[in-house]
């Protein structure tokens, strides 16, 4: 899994409490088994797996590390109030900063 999707998965687990709710069986080529993160077991319960291709554990996760809109919603959610001039210059950097900020403030709610 690309490192950006690993970051998205960690954000969903740590900040939003997502768990590995879906078991992915091997695809038509006998590959691609594992688990997918979701907010709850009923999330997209009628979803059908693609017959072939990689379905990583961050499949349902928003694209915080690569999508500007998603990372701005994340920053607002965690209460990140850093001035724009002090933010990292990439969505991946901002997503990582949000995760760090959340972990550091977990015991000190905003």
Beta strands, then each sheet from edge to edge (+ up, - down):
strand 1: 19-24
strand 2: 34-38
sheet 1: 1+ 2-
end
